[in-house]
């Protein structure tokens, strides 16, 4: 039987590279599309084709999907910082909303009929609930969250109009790494920012300690990037078996405050770690924790790694950077 081909947009990024590994582990051929604005060729395996293009290049993307015979797309390309989106909302409209519109046109015109969409718990805003289910009100507090919600809506409309199967995965906070070449080098995520502070011998910043939470700092649900990648592979399988689609939270269903994450980093690294409290960041909700029963029921997915395991894998990858696996020379 011929292996299915899936295109992964943003596949040279932190999460995308792990999704590529999970899809290949599930027996699929993968082609990576990435504009390399933040992605790295070193994250792409040598035997995986990498096409450097923007998802906004609709014609080229359509041709690629058609030429590769792709049955579906995992769409991760886009901007992802709620804080940055507050200062540059037009960037998020262009890259995230425009990117989904372009993708839908390419999928429709190429004959591909499946999409797994990288959405976000930011669509919920700041829910006044101990845990938030997929049917809770969507009240995003940032242009980033609004862009993800609108992306879901565009894809849902395309599913109805064009018979496209769509699964939207609402990620919670992602931590961990399968190895040093796949580590998170982002400048917005808490754990890599703490590691950077440790390397530089300074106190990491805590953005606000006056939230209505038990210790005053923001509370989030954390999920290991390897577990998250497996959720994408299961979503692709579900679409291939005839499921029309769905929207799913992807988290552990457990909340940790910023200070509790710092305690975990101290325990994992064995290093002293002071912190410095500064003003809140715009767009940060107080607490967001996912109800993850739907994805367990429908896709048989459950997170397997706890916060200590996530931080430990991220720390090991951050420290062991001497011999990362590299992809082919793309120059």
C-alpha positions as CSV (number, residue, x, y, z in Angstrom):
1,X,0.0,0.0,0.0
2,X,1.3,3.5,-0.9
3,X,2.1,5.7,2.0
4,X,0.0,8.8,2.4
5,X,1.8,12.1,2.0
6,X,1.1,15.0,4.4
7,X,2.5,18.5,4.1
8,X,3.5,20.1,7.4
9,X,3.6,23.9,7.2
10,X,6.0,25.3,9.8
11,X,7.7,21.9,9.9
12,X,11.1,23.4,10.6
13,X,9.8,25.0,13.8
14,X,10.0,23.7,17.3
15,X,6.5,22.0,17.4
16,X,6.5,21.3,13.7
17,X,9.7,19.3,13.8
18,X,8.2,17.0,16.5
19,X,5.0,16.7,14.4
20,X,7.1,15.6,11.4
21,X,8.7,12.9,13.6
22,X,5.3,11.7,14.8
23,X,3.8,11.5,11.3
24,X,6.8,9.6,10.0
25,X,6.6,7.3,13.0
26,X,3.0,6.6,12.0
27,X,4.1,5.5,8.5
28,X,3.4,8.7,6.5
29,X,5.5,10.5,4.0
30,X,6.1,14.1,4.9
31,X,7.0,17.2,3.0
32,X,7.9,20.3,5.0
33,X,6.9,23.8,4.0
34,X,8.6,26.6,5.9
35,X,9.6,30.2,5.1
36,X,12.5,29.8,7.6
37,X,11.7,33.1,9.2
38,X,12.0,31.4,12.6
39,X,12.4,27.7,11.6
40,X,15.7,26.0,11.2
41,X,16.9,23.6,8.5
42,X,18.8,21.6,11.2
43,X,15.4,20.5,12.6
44,X,14.4,18.8,9.3
45,X,15.6,15.2,8.7
46,X,17.9,14.7,5.8
47,X,15.5,12.4,4.0
48,X,12.5,14.8,4.3
49,X,11.9,17.3,1.5
50,X,11.9,21.0,2.6
51,X,10.2,23.6,0.4
52,X,11.1,27.1,1.4
53,X,8.0,29.2,0.8
54,X,5.4,31.2,2.6
55,X,1.9,29.8,3.0
56,X,0.8,33.2,1.7
57,X,2.2,32.1,-1.7
58,X,-1.1,30.4,-2.7
59,X,-0.1,29.4,-6.2
60,X,3.1,27.8,-5.2
61,X,1.5,26.0,-2.3
62,X,-1.3,24.7,-4.5
63,X,1.3,23.4,-7.0
64,X,3.2,21.7,-4.2
65,X,0.2,19.9,-2.8
66,X,-0.8,18.8,-6.3
67,X,2.7,17.7,-7.3
68,X,3.3,15.7,-4.1
69,X,-0.2,14.1,-4.2
70,X,-0.7,15.2,-0.6
71,X,-3.9,14.0,1.1
72,X,-3.7,16.5,3.8
73,X,-1.9,19.4,5.6
74,X,-0.9,19.9,9.1
75,X,-0.9,23.7,9.4
76,X,1.4,25.1,12.0
77,X,3.0,28.1,10.2
78,X,2.2,31.4,11.7
79,X,3.0,33.9,14.5
80,X,2.3,32.8,18.1
81,X,2.9,35.5,20.7
82,X,-0.1,37.1,22.4
83,X,2.1,39.9,23.7
84,X,3.7,40.7,20.3
85,X,0.2,40.6,18.7
86,X,-0.9,43.4,21.0
87,X,1.7,45.7,19.5
88,X,1.5,44.5,15.9
89,X,-2.0,43.2,15.2
90,X,-1.7,43.7,11.5
91,X,1.2,41.2,11.4
92,X,-1.0,38.6,13.0
93,X,-3.9,39.3,10.7
94,X,-1.7,39.0,7.7
95,X,0.3,35.9,8.7
96,X,-2.3,33.9,10.7
97,X,-5.6,34.8,9.1
98,X,-4.2,35.4,5.7
99,X,-2.2,32.2,6.0
100,X,-5.4,30.1,6.7
101,X,-7.3,31.7,3.8
102,X,-4.4,30.9,1.5
103,X,-4.1,27.4,2.8
104,X,-7.8,26.7,2.3
105,X,-7.6,27.9,-1.3
106,X,-4.6,25.7,-2.0
107,X,-6.3,22.6,-0.3
108,X,-9.5,23.2,-2.3
109,X,-7.8,23.7,-5.6
110,X,-5.2,20.9,-5.3
111,X,-7.6,18.1,-4.3
112,X,-6.2,17.6,-0.8
113,X,-9.1,17.1,1.6
114,X,-7.8,17.0,5.1
115,X,-6.4,19.7,7.5
116,X,-5.1,19.4,11.0
117,X,-5.0,23.0,12.3
118,X,-2.7,24.4,15.0
119,X,-5.1,26.4,17.2
120,X,-4.6,27.7,20.7
121,X,-6.2,27.9,24.2
122,X,-5.9,31.7,23.7
123,X,-9.3,31.5,22.0
124,X,-10.8,31.2,25.4
125,X,-9.4,34.4,26.8
126,X,-9.6,34.4,30.6
127,X,-12.3,31.9,31.4
128,X,-13.9,32.0,34.9
129,X,-13.8,28.2,35.1
130,X,-11.5,25.8,36.9
131,X,-11.1,24.0,33.5
132,X,-12.4,25.0,30.1
133,X,-14.1,22.7,27.6
134,X,-14.3,23.1,23.9
135,X,-17.9,24.3,24.1
136,X,-17.0,27.2,26.5
137,X,-17.4,30.8,25.3
138,X,-14.5,31.9,23.1
139,X,-13.5,35.4,24.2
140,X,-9.9,35.9,23.1
141,X,-8.0,38.8,24.8
142,X,-5.3,39.3,22.1
143,X,-5.1,39.6,18.3
144,X,-3.2,36.3,18.4
145,X,-6.2,34.6,20.0
146,X,-8.6,36.3,17.7
147,X,-6.5,35.1,14.7
148,X,-6.6,31.5,15.8
149,X,-10.4,31.6,16.4
150,X,-11.0,33.2,13.0
151,X,-8.8,30.5,11.5
152,X,-10.9,27.8,13.1
153,X,-14.1,29.5,11.7
154,X,-12.7,29.8,8.2
155,X,-11.7,26.2,8.2
156,X,-15.1,25.2,9.5
157,X,-16.8,27.1,6.7
158,X,-14.5,25.5,4.1
159,X,-15.3,22.1,5.6
160,X,-19.0,22.7,5.0
161,X,-18.6,24.3,1.5
162,X,-15.9,22.0,0.1
163,X,-16.1,18.7,1.9
164,X,-12.8,19.2,3.7
165,X,-12.1,17.3,6.9
166,X,-10.8,19.5,9.6
167,X,-9.4,18.9,13.1
168,X,-8.5,22.0,15.1
169,X,-6.2,21.3,18.1
170,X,-6.3,24.0,20.8
171,X,-2.8,23.7,22.3
172,X,-2.1,24.6,25.9
173,X,1.5,25.6,26.9
174,X,4.1,23.4,25.2
175,X,7.3,22.2,27.0
176,X,9.9,19.5,26.4
177,X,12.1,18.2,23.5
178,X,12.9,14.9,21.9
179,X,16.6,16.0,21.6
180,X,18.9,18.9,21.3
181,X,18.3,19.6,17.7
182,X,14.6,19.9,18.4
183,X,14.7,22.1,21.5
184,X,12.6,25.2,21.9
185,X,14.6,28.3,21.1
186,X,11.6,30.6,21.3
187,X,11.8,34.0,22.9
188,X,8.3,34.0,24.4
189,X,7.9,30.7,26.2
190,X,8.5,30.5,29.9
191,X,10.8,27.5,30.2
192,X,13.3,28.4,27.5
193,X,13.3,32.0,28.9
194,X,14.2,30.6,32.4
195,X,17.0,28.5,30.9
196,X,18.4,31.5,29.1
197,X,18.4,33.4,32.4
198,X,20.2,30.5,34.1
199,X,22.9,30.5,31.4
200,X,23.3,34.3,31.7
201,X,23.4,34.2,35.5
202,X,20.4,36.5,36.0
203,X,17.0,36.3,37.6
204,X,14.2,35.3,35.2
205,X,11.3,37.8,35.0
206,X,7.8,37.0,36.4
207,X,5.2,39.1,34.7
208,X,2.8,40.0,37.5
209,X,2.2,38.5,40.9
210,X,-1.2,40.1,41.5
211,X,-3.5,37.9,39.5
212,X,-6.5,36.2,41.2
213,X,-4.7,32.9,41.5
214,X,-3.4,31.0,44.6
215,X,0.1,32.6,44.5
216,X,-0.7,35.6,42.4
217,X,1.1,34.4,39.2
218,X,-0.5,33.1,36.0
219,X,-1.7,29.5,35.9
220,X,-1.4,27.4,32.8
221,X,-1.9,23.9,31.6
222,X,1.3,22.4,30.2
223,X,1.7,19.6,27.7
224,X,4.8,17.8,26.5
225,X,5.7,18.5,22.8
226,X,6.1,14.8,22.1
227,X,2.6,14.1,23.4
228,X,1.3,17.0,21.4
229,X,2.9,15.7,18.2
230,X,1.2,12.3,18.8
231,X,-2.1,14.1,18.9
232,X,-1.5,15.4,15.4
233,X,-0.7,11.9,14.1
234,X,-3.9,10.6,15.7
235,X,-5.9,13.5,14.2
236,X,-4.5,12.7,10.8
237,X,-5.5,9.0,11.3
238,X,-9.0,10.0,12.3
239,X,-9.5,12.1,9.2
240,X,-8.2,9.3,7.1
241,X,-10.7,6.8,8.6
242,X,-13.7,8.9,7.7
243,X,-14.2,11.2,10.7
244,X,-15.3,14.6,9.5
245,X,-13.3,16.5,12.0
246,X,-13.7,18.2,15.4
247,X,-12.1,20.7,17.8
248,X,-10.0,19.4,20.7
249,X,-8.1,20.8,23.7
250,X,-4.6,19.3,24.0
251,X,-3.2,19.6,27.5
252,X,-3.0,17.6,30.7
253,X,-6.0,19.1,32.4
254,X,-3.8,20.3,35.3
255,X,-2.8,23.9,36.1
256,X,0.6,25.1,37.3
257,X,1.5,28.6,38.3
258,X,4.6,30.4,37.1
259,X,6.1,30.0,40.6
260,X,5.4,26.3,40.5
261,X,7.1,26.0,37.2
262,X,10.1,27.8,38.6
263,X,10.1,25.3,41.5
264,X,10.1,22.5,39.0
265,X,13.1,24.0,37.2
266,X,15.0,24.3,40.5
267,X,14.3,20.6,41.3
268,X,15.3,19.4,37.8
269,X,18.4,21.5,37.4
270,X,19.6,21.5,41.0
271,X,20.4,25.1,40.6
272,X,19.4,28.1,42.8
273,X,17.0,30.3,41.0
274,X,15.8,33.7,42.1
275,X,13.2,35.6,40.1
276,X,12.2,39.3,39.6
277,X,8.6,40.4,39.4
278,X,7.8,43.0,36.8
279,X,4.6,44.4,35.4
280,X,2.0,42.2,33.7
281,X,2.2,41.6,30.0
282,X,-0.7,42.8,27.8
283,X,-2.9,39.9,26.7
284,X,-2.0,37.5,29.5
285,X,-5.1,35.8,31.1
286,X,-4.9,34.8,34.8
287,X,-5.7,31.1,34.5
288,X,-6.4,28.7,31.6
289,X,-6.6,25.0,32.2
290,X,-8.1,22.5,29.7
291,X,-10.8,20.0,30.0
292,X,-9.3,17.2,27.9
293,X,-12.0,14.5,28.1
294,X,-13.2,15.0,24.5
295,X,-9.9,14.2,22.9
296,X,-9.5,11.1,25.1
297,X,-12.9,9.9,24.1
298,X,-12.8,10.6,20.4
299,X,-9.1,10.2,19.5
300,X,-7.9,7.9,22.3
301,X,-5.2,10.5,23.2
302,X,-4.0,11.2,26.7
303,X,-0.9,13.1,27.8
304,X,1.7,10.7,29.2
305,X,4.4,13.0,30.6
306,X,4.2,15.2,33.7
307,X,5.7,18.6,34.2
308,X,8.9,17.3,35.7
309,X,9.4,15.0,32.7
310,X,8.8,17.9,30.3
311,X,11.2,20.2,32.1
312,X,13.8,17.5,32.4
313,X,13.7,16.7,28.6
314,X,13.9,20.4,27.8
315,X,16.9,20.9,30.2
316,X,18.7,17.9,28.8
317,X,18.2,19.2,25.2
318,X,19.3,22.7,26.2
319,X,22.5,21.5,27.8
320,X,23.5,19.0,25.2
321,X,23.9,21.1,22.1
322,X,27.4,19.9,21.1
323,X,26.3,17.5,18.4
324,X,22.9,18.3,17.1
325,X,21.5,16.2,14.2
326,X,21.5,18.3,11.0
327,X,19.5,18.1,7.9
328,X,21.1,18.4,4.4
329,X,22.8,21.5,3.2
330,X,19.9,23.7,1.9
331,X,22.2,26.5,0.6
